[in-house]
């Protein structure tokens, strides 16, 4: 970028920030609730389910009282209920952040945002942590960021204005206290996104509709078992500080050869991952779900989950279905990349597999009864500890806080 273009960019940004601060001091808070999921990339997660509870279960007078606004990067995204959609980081977005009575976000907000004292910020977060977060990270190599002091300062300043933080369990509360230096009120309600796993688990029509949407009700695949593969992202494998690579050493050729007669696989990208991989040669075995897919729906249609260090394990455990841990880089991830809050080998309710041959063999010879003979006790301890507050009513409990 030329010096002139750089100067113009900085100048325009300065003007916008100036007017933003002027408007912040002039405008007053209105009856508006602003939502954002995945930094605006999608319509999923805890904010989605709180929003849908509000529009579907509140009485008419209450719905008439509030307006709903969604912060998104793509305003063409489909959202029920006809909310106001604003493009993230644009002027309309800034306007609504100023006048909203509630912010309901599941990730950190931009550092430049200012929050009115009358605005209540419900930070839902996006998962119980296995891997270390925020202030607990010892080695920073995240999307090219290496200055850990700046990063930790940003974390502290961000969490400072959260009024509420949702927790799935007491373990998360302890981790969030140190990771975010959070001083507000914890909402011990479980995750709103998990209500659907409890309340829709046996709804056959609902599940069939999801399968139809995914495109697996055709004659070739409708009777096959479904493996959901949902790995996390790797801090050191990225395109820029907001876009990460699909990190996996899984041998899909081998798995297709060994498993395609009995299984199909759905690959779910983490919301920070954006890839343009040509999956065409696996079209009869693999379906790919990008960051816009709601993973809760994919949980419901799957027969088993393969993951690594992702928080998907804690939600999926509510279904009491097999979880397999493909952790090809376990030692590196633990010692050099992130580190963990607990001993993964001791606690996770499933086999830890580190190479493709072992994974293929395990899946080819998989037996559900043997799995639960091996892991029933671990599974029971895991759900008691990590699904402590999940009861199918989290969205209602958050909605009641907004109504009060």
VOGU-3710 file (C-alpha; in Angstrom, 3 decimals, decimal comma):
1> xxxxxxxxxx> 0,000/0,000/0,000  1,316/3,427/-0,966  1,946/6,104/1,665  -0,896/8,222/0,249  -3,411/5,354/0,441  -2,234/4,516/3,940  -2,657/8,154/4,980  -6,178/8,282/3,508  -7,132/5,064/5,290  -5,887/6,345/8,660
11> xxxxxxxxxx> -7,534/9,738/8,105  -10,936/8,236/7,224  -10,734/5,889/10,207  -9,968/8,830/12,491  -12,985/10,757/11,171  -15,284/7,746/11,708  -14,011/7,232/15,253  -14,510/10,937/16,004  -18,157/10,911/14,865  -18,719/7,573/16,596
21> xxxxxxxxxx> -17,659/9,091/19,914  -19,819/12,166/19,300  -22,853/9,959/18,574  -22,089/7,833/21,611  -22,457/10,869/23,837  -25,594/12,154/22,085  -27,714/9,041/21,504  -29,674/7,313/24,256  -30,374/3,631/24,887  -33,478/2,118/23,222
31> xxxxxxxxxx> -35,369/-1,163/23,608  -33,074/-3,015/21,208  -31,278/-6,354/21,612  -28,215/-6,874/19,427  -26,942/-10,370/18,642  -23,741/-11,702/17,105  -22,407/-15,235/16,540  -18,946/-16,255/15,419  -17,740/-12,668/15,067  -20,558/-12,064/12,597
41> xxxxxxxxxx> -19,692/-14,969/10,329  -22,803/-17,016/10,934  -26,225/-17,458/12,494  -25,503/-20,217/14,985  -24,527/-20,861/18,582  -25,884/-19,571/21,865  -27,075/-16,171/20,549  -29,156/-17,925/17,864  -31,011/-20,050/20,382  -31,626/-17,191/22,815
51> xxxxxxxxxx> -32,965/-15,115/19,917  -35,247/-17,889/18,667  -36,610/-18,463/22,149  -37,408/-14,762/22,431  -39,222/-14,538/19,101  -41,066/-17,854/19,495  -41,987/-17,951/23,169  -42,399/-14,412/24,436  -45,871/-12,883/24,628  -46,967/-10,332/22,048
61> xxxxxxxxxx> -46,482/-7,332/24,322  -42,898/-8,330/25,031  -42,040/-8,899/21,379  -43,599/-5,562/20,541  -41,418/-3,895/23,184  -38,055/-4,910/21,728  -36,474/-4,709/18,313  -33,897/-7,340/17,389  -30,690/-6,611/15,508  -28,167/-9,105/14,127
71> xxxxxxxxxx> -24,548/-8,169/13,427  -23,388/-10,138/10,383  -20,696/-9,940/7,741  -23,150/-11,032/5,055  -26,579/-9,396/5,287  -28,008/-11,978/2,860  -27,795/-14,632/5,573  -31,237/-16,077/6,374  -32,508/-15,301/9,877  -36,117/-15,993/10,946
81> xxxxxxxxxx> -38,298/-13,347/12,529  -37,312/-10,528/10,195  -34,711/-8,861/12,451  -32,706/-5,809/11,433  -29,453/-7,041/9,879  -26,411/-4,790/9,998  -23,061/-5,360/8,360  -20,397/-5,661/11,017  -18,062/-2,684/11,486  -20,142/-0,377/9,285
91> xxxxxxxxxx> -21,859/2,846/10,366  -25,256/1,212/10,910  -23,576/-1,407/13,079  -21,938/1,307/15,189  -25,267/3,121/15,528  -27,040/0,050/16,900  -24,220/-0,860/19,284  -24,671/2,594/20,832  -28,452/2,484/21,293  -28,929/-1,223/22,198
101> xxxxxxxxxx> -30,169/-2,155/25,663  -28,552/-5,609/25,385  -25,596/-7,082/23,558  -25,673/-10,870/23,251  -22,395/-12,037/21,687  -20,538/-15,353/21,779  -17,025/-14,043/21,041  -14,974/-10,986/21,912  -16,188/-7,665/20,556  -14,015/-5,211/18,558
111> xxxxxxxxxx> -11,676/-3,259/20,828  -12,964/0,127/19,684  -16,583/-0,458/20,767  -17,972/1,652/23,599  -20,840/0,398/25,760  -23,458/2,565/27,420  -23,869/2,078/31,180  -27,553/1,212/30,626  -26,630/-1,490/28,103  -26,304/-4,991/29,562
121> xxxxxxxxxx> -23,758/-7,253/27,894  -24,509/-10,988/28,010  -21,381/-12,780/26,855  -22,434/-16,353/26,066  -18,966/-17,547/24,982  -18,741/-20,524/22,647  -17,703/-23,543/24,661  -16,324/-25,140/27,782  -12,537/-24,922/27,449  -10,155/-27,848/27,168
131> xxxxxxxxxx> -7,402/-25,788/25,568  -6,100/-22,791/27,493  -7,623/-19,393/26,829  -6,810/-15,725/27,145  -4,666/-14,791/30,115  -3,845/-18,461/30,754  -2,027/-18,853/27,423  1,721/-19,061/27,971  2,988/-19,154/24,378  1,307/-16,861/21,861
141> xxxxxxxxxx> 1,397/-17,818/18,194  -2,118/-16,982/17,103  -2,704/-15,849/13,556  0,699/-14,223/13,446  0,273/-12,406/16,757  3,329/-12,819/18,962  3,153/-9,957/21,485  1,568/-11,702/24,444  1,416/-8,532/26,576  -0,729/-6,703/24,003
151> xxxxxxxxxx> -2,913/-9,774/23,548  -3,530/-10,147/27,282  -4,246/-6,449/27,663  -6,901/-6,762/24,939  -8,441/-9,757/26,746  -8,684/-7,877/30,050  -10,171/-4,760/28,467  -12,698/-6,838/26,533  -13,971/-8,837/29,502  -14,064/-5,748/31,715
161> xxxxxxxxxx> -17,366/-4,610/30,202  -19,120/-8,006/30,200  -22,010/-7,855/32,669  -22,882/-11,550/32,457  -20,971/-14,631/31,325  -22,775/-17,912/30,674  -21,213/-21,088/32,041  -21,934/-24,731/31,284  -20,386/-25,993/34,536  -18,334/-25,029/37,607
171> xxxxxxxxxx> -15,156/-26,094/35,824  -15,737/-23,372/33,218  -16,352/-20,777/35,906  -12,934/-21,486/37,420  -11,257/-21,392/34,010  -13,031/-18,206/32,876  -12,095/-16,385/36,062  -8,397/-16,766/35,291  -8,638/-16,694/31,482  -10,631/-13,444/31,323
181> xxxxxxxxxx> -10,149/-11,888/34,750  -13,942/-11,736/34,728  -15,526/-9,785/37,595  -19,173/-9,783/36,517  -21,979/-12,256/37,180  -21,830/-15,848/36,012  -25,070/-17,260/34,644  -25,128/-20,895/35,739  -27,712/-21,928/33,164  -25,904/-24,211/30,705
191> xxxxxxxxxx> -25,609/-23,433/27,018  -28,743/-22,281/25,155  -27,470/-24,017/22,014  -27,728/-27,340/23,840  -31,459/-27,049/24,537  -32,071/-28,527/21,097  -29,931/-31,593/21,889  -32,076/-32,355/24,909  -35,477/-31,350/23,535  -35,188/-32,564/19,914
201> xxxxxxxxxx> -33,111/-35,714/20,308  -36,117/-37,993/19,702  -37,898/-35,803/17,137  -37,669/-37,994/14,035  -39,320/-35,512/11,673  -36,957/-32,750/12,774  -33,933/-34,996/12,269  -35,143/-36,147/8,840  -35,477/-32,523/7,766  -31,866/-31,829/8,754
211> xxxxxxxxxx> -30,692/-34,878/6,814  -32,640/-33,642/3,815  -31,040/-30,203/4,102  -27,590/-31,779/4,285  -28,382/-33,880/1,212  -27,996/-37,385/2,600  -31,480/-38,811/2,069  -30,672/-40,123/-1,401  -30,788/-43,910/-1,986  -26,990/-44,253/-1,871
221> xxxxxxxxxx> -26,516/-42,707/1,571  -29,794/-42,683/3,523  -29,107/-45,994/5,285  -25,461/-45,354/6,091  -24,181/-44,370/9,514  -22,887/-40,821/9,876  -19,493/-39,802/11,251  -19,198/-36,138/12,172  -15,600/-34,907/12,026  -15,219/-31,554/13,806
231> xxxxxxxxxx> -11,626/-30,603/14,629  -10,568/-27,308/16,151  -8,253/-24,803/14,473  -4,505/-24,550/15,016  -3,120/-21,205/16,196  -0,030/-21,554/13,997  -1,786/-22,598/10,757  -3,441/-19,513/9,300  -3,879/-17,185/6,328  -4,295/-14,075/8,477
241> xxxxxxxxxx> -5,310/-13,257/12,027  -8,980/-14,013/11,363  -8,798/-16,838/8,826  -7,285/-20,215/9,682  -6,442/-23,279/7,645  -8,253/-26,593/7,868  -5,698/-28,430/9,984  -5,904/-32,196/9,713  -3,599/-35,046/8,858  -6,488/-37,412/8,334
251> xxxxxxxxxx> -6,061/-39,773/5,363  -9,426/-39,378/3,658  -8,436/-41,705/0,810  -7,820/-44,500/3,303  -11,033/-43,837/5,207  -13,079/-43,766/2,031  -11,587/-47,067/0,903  -12,202/-48,771/4,239  -15,469/-47,209/5,403  -17,560/-45,883/2,501
261> xxxxxxxxxx> -19,701/-49,022/2,226  -21,044/-48,469/5,730  -20,457/-44,802/6,574  -20,608/-41,284/5,263  -18,601/-38,482/6,850  -19,623/-34,892/7,492  -16,679/-32,527/7,937  -17,539/-29,421/9,947  -15,125/-26,526/9,708  -14,503/-24,392/12,780
271> xxxxxxxxxx> -16,011/-20,932/12,283  -12,516/-19,405/12,046  -11,542/-21,795/9,248  -12,074/-20,798/5,624  -10,788/-23,190/2,995  -11,308/-23,869/-0,694  -10,516/-27,562/-0,790  -11,697/-29,634/-3,738  -13,623/-32,497/-2,125  -15,194/-33,727/-5,381
281> xxxxxxxxxx> -13,404/-37,068/-5,440  -15,013/-37,880/-2,080  -18,518/-36,761/-3,082  -20,065/-40,162/-2,334  -18,398/-40,332/1,095  -17,816/-36,793/2,428  -20,133/-33,832/2,914  -18,511/-30,549/3,975  -20,230/-28,057/6,275  -18,639/-24,626/6,413
291> xxxxxxxxxx> -18,796/-22,105/9,263  -22,392/-21,142/8,407  -23,767/-24,572/9,292  -25,259/-24,974/12,753  -23,238/-27,779/14,291  -25,978/-28,539/16,841  -28,120/-29,857/13,997  -25,227/-31,956/12,706  -24,822/-33,492/16,170  -28,427/-34,658/16,070
301> xxxxxxxxxx> -28,071/-36,557/12,788  -24,672/-38,134/13,477  -23,966/-41,570/14,926  -20,536/-40,691/16,278  -18,172/-37,744/16,608  -14,484/-37,531/15,777  -12,756/-34,489/17,225  -9,476/-33,456/18,816  -9,278/-30,598/21,350  -12,506/-28,847/20,398
311> xxxxxxxxxx> -15,227/-27,917/22,866  -17,660/-29,852/20,658  -16,929/-32,834/22,887  -18,745/-31,252/25,834  -21,948/-30,552/23,911  -21,999/-33,824/22,001  -21,709/-35,806/25,241  -25,315/-34,857/26,007  -26,396/-37,261/23,248  -24,576/-40,195/24,884
321> xxxxxxxxxx> -23,090/-41,238/21,547  -19,519/-42,366/20,815  -16,732/-39,783/20,706  -13,350/-40,602/19,163  -10,326/-38,358/19,649  -8,001/-38,107/16,647  -5,021/-36,273/18,139  -2,114/-36,640/15,730  -0,282/-33,661/17,287  -1,133/-34,197/20,946
331> xxxxxxxxxx> 2,321/-33,648/22,430  3,059/-30,571/20,289  -0,347/-29,042/20,992  0,002/-29,637/24,715  3,611/-28,576/25,172  4,205/-25,946/22,478  0,951/-24,595/21,074  -1,817/-24,134/23,648  -1,779/-26,482/26,597  -4,796/-27,908/28,418
341> xxxxxxxxxx> -6,828/-27,222/31,522  -7,103/-30,932/32,332  -5,475/-34,238/31,497  -7,092/-35,244/28,231  -5,864/-38,835/28,460  -7,402/-39,327/31,899  -10,751/-37,615/31,328  -12,080/-37,843/27,775  -14,722/-40,556/27,231  -13,295/-42,262/24,175
351> xxxxxxxxxx> -10,179/-43,639/22,510  -7,255/-41,306/21,803  -5,935/-42,193/18,344  -2,800/-40,667/16,849  -2,421/-42,118/13,354  -4,541/-42,981/10,325  -3,956/-46,712/10,333  -5,135/-47,017/13,904  -8,127/-44,768/13,206  -9,171/-46,733/10,122
361> xxxxxxxxxx> -8,863/-50,040/11,941  -10,832/-48,806/14,952  -13,692/-47,478/12,826  -13,811/-50,495/10,526  -14,154/-52,805/13,526  -16,255/-50,438/15,644  -18,717/-52,074/18,020  -21,105/-49,858/19,974  -21,509/-52,261/22,889  -17,762/-52,668/23,264
371> xxxxxxxxxx> -17,298/-48,897/23,157  -19,633/-48,383/26,102  -18,153/-51,314/27,993  -14,800/-49,573/27,696  -15,899/-45,987/28,324  -19,231/-46,001/30,198  -17,699/-44,987/33,533  -15,569/-42,253/31,959  -18,573/-41,013/29,998  -20,713/-40,817/33,126
381> xxxxxxxxxx> -18,071/-38,838/35,033  -17,522/-36,589/32,036  -21,189/-35,608/31,656  -21,682/-35,089/35,393  -18,758/-32,680/35,435  -19,085/-30,847/32,134  -22,853/-30,912/31,424  -23,598/-29,835/34,970  -26,064/-27,037/34,120  -27,403/-28,241/30,759
391> xxxxxxxxxx> -31,076/-29,062/31,334  -32,830/-27,998/28,135  -34,044/-24,683/29,580  -31,020/-22,392/29,196  -32,634/-20,156/26,575  -35,641/-19,593/28,798  -33,442/-18,715/31,769  -31,528/-16,096/29,786  -34,788/-14,759/28,371  -36,138/-14,401/31,918
401> xxxx> -33,112/-12,249/32,815  -33,866/-9,954/29,884  -37,536/-9,710/30,908  -36,769/-8,929/34,550
//
